[in-house]
Amino acid sequence: MLVVADILQHREKVIDGLKKRNFAGAEQKINKLIRLDTERKETQSHLDAVLAEANANAKEIGNFIKHGLTEQVALLKEETAALKQQGGQLKERLNTIRKSLKLFLYDIPNIPHPLVPPGTNEDDNEVVSEWGDAPALSDSALPHWELIKNYDIIDFELGNKLTGAGFPVYKGKGARLQRALINFFLTEAEKAGYTEIQPPILINEESGYGTGQLPDKEGQMYHTTEDNLYLIPTAEVPITNIYRDVILYEKDLPVKNAGYTPCFRREAGSWGSHVRGLNRLHQFDKVEIVQIQHPEKSYETLDEMREHIEGLIRKLGLKYRVLRLCGGDLGFTSAITYDMEVFSAAQKKWLEVSSVSNFETYQANRLKLRFKGTDNKTRLLHTLNGSALALPRIVAAILENYQTEEGIRIPEVLTPYTGFEMIP
């Protein structure tokens, strides 16, 4: 969440940033937040004065007792009791204001970085770069949802029988391709200096609030109501929450973790080819990279993470492009996000396979994730994460772009992991 002191110091900048996101009622919300903070300060000041007066009375009562001034002692005790009662009421009021302020902050998104372009939706995203050539497919080339039936490697009907729509079953060489990609991505992350983490796939409410999934995406997550636990939408959530309420030291930065998990999202797709087959699922596999970095180095780190992800796609031989998301398409907690999209020659469209984001201090403030610098001062850290990579659309692009008359070729970089070069 945003830092109140920063909002007070840069009020106009914050309002302009929220407007870039098309955040409704930005100015009114910030003004209300400032009024709440003013009320908090005034209540705190009043409480401090009452407590100080009560403490002074306590000392004075001691002096009166020493001198046998019983009448004055009785009067001061009565006055002190009234002050303590008033102090209790003020504490209760202060706690209510603090809670309201925190809940209010939870509903305000992050402020976009100056590089974020204005815009309202994905059509306004900015193409930053593009790499590779689309394969020349034959006229008989098929989209992946037809290929998986012909090759019997992924079964949507069986998944629907077992669970429901959006929960495919991977079979035979389809399952081995999936496992190969996971191993390849994790191995590449390890080479890049990331420590592998295998986290739980259920999180508690505190973890959801810590990284900003709650309350923003509450309806999009699967929720086990009896235990009040949530199935994770991404490994970012449990991995970043490892550092909740932690103070790191500057010498230990950056922290680099990577993890493979299944991911779960309730979001219901609309009808159409853009959500057919593997294009949108309720359960999918993903390798996530997460970094915790010094605020002065986080944008250098963002570029490094982006290059790592692009390198994976290049090694798979897939044509891709990089988009800088506009304000209206930016995630709630992100200050800046780059999306990577691969080109599907069979579908003749771009498929998003990764997002890499810098959250600056937004998550760290919720998490109380700080570091102690060489000056011995404690400050908030910056958090970053990226998909490296999400599997469904990568699998779709490989099946479609590598299809031949003889079968589906496997990218050379994956054959040490699959143990085969072709799905015949």
C-alpha angles and dihedrals in degrees: 000000000000121000111246093216089056091049091052092047096044103028097148093044090052093049091048090050092051090048089053085059089050087240106176117242094002097162094044092049094049091047090051091049091051090050090051091050091048089052089049092052093047092049091047091049092049091048092049091051092049093048091047090052091048091051091048089051091052091056091046091051088057091053093048091050090053090054095043095243095152097166092055090045091056093048093049093047090053091048092047092050089054090049092051091051090050090047091053091052091048092050090052090048091048092051090050091051092047091051092048090048092050093048090047091052090050089063095053116086127221121280113254120243114249089253091063108105121228118252145117106238146359091293088070096053115122121240106226101177144344132208138188139011129275114245119251103243126192122253088256093059114133135209115250095257088064094041094054090056093049093047096036094225103124124031120200095172091056090048089051090052093050099040118343143272115331096032107100126188115227114213138190112324090005090062091044091051089051092050091045092055092050092050092046093051093047092047091051090048090052090051088053091056101262120143112226116238125189102199132182115273092218119071135188125239093262090059091050091053092042096065097029103255087120130093092000099059101024094127092048096059128079108244128201098208099192093060096024092233129141131217107237121254089202140357088249089081102060094032095053091043090060084082098048110134090006129134113207129192123243091238090061094059135147103042109201121191133165130189142178118217140150109254128213129205127171094198108132116225123223120241120275144079092288089071099036122119113339094351092097128011139171091221124033141150125250141170111218129196118205130187133186110200146173110271092239092055104038097099091050086051091049090057090048092051091047091052090050091054093045088050091058092053092047091051088054088054095235124147108239145167135207122228129194105214119235123233094264094052096043119117117253096251100034128102091192134358134191118199122204116209127187122209118243108208093193095050091034091222143101119260121201111232103163146019124195118192143180112213093183107199096333097099093031091059091054091044095044085231109165143158135216112230131208087268087060091241119134118230139167118267130223121246127206136177142175142185107250082192144335107208112211100071092036088056090046092051093047093050093047101039096042098046116125136170088265096048141280115321119218117229108258093239090061100048094086086059100040098042090219136074100206142032097217 
